[in-house]
């Protein structure tokens, strides 16, 4: 469906990609980064945990937050939350089948090719890629898509293997991914 949200995001990426060649930040570049962040979030398959929202109220004072997410003294399980709700913005449970279906749909678009392009043609050295930069987000989406056969094949056709070879083994988290 040409009016679907996925096709709209695809058109946004295609239309604004030329703005990435400019040396300054732009609204178009930020639109691309946010669109890729949206794709990263909907393709993320993570562990989901039911926790009490009281745990999440003040994470900064709780040094055991990361280790004991499920240890709540209140057994109210009416609120579903996932480990990355602060990072991904997503709450609740999304089935593996749904994530796979989303990734399969994405693999039928130009999005895998564009993600590979953003990583391959980055004007910044890998060591300068920051958390939530376009390159970091694109690499994260590529990792998410690589989990499923159909979308993995779309990444291969887009040249992901060749573009990732240049960063594989480099220092930092991006070379590790």
PyMOL commands that set and color helices and strands:
alter all, ss='L'
color gray80, all
select helices_A, chain A and resi 5-21+27-43+53-57+59-61+85-88+96-107+111-120+126-128+134-145+149-157+160-165+173-176
alter helices_A, ss='H'
color red, helices_A
select strands_A, chain A and resi 48-50+80-82
alter strands_A, ss='S'
color yellow, strands_A
deselect
rebuild
show_as cartoon
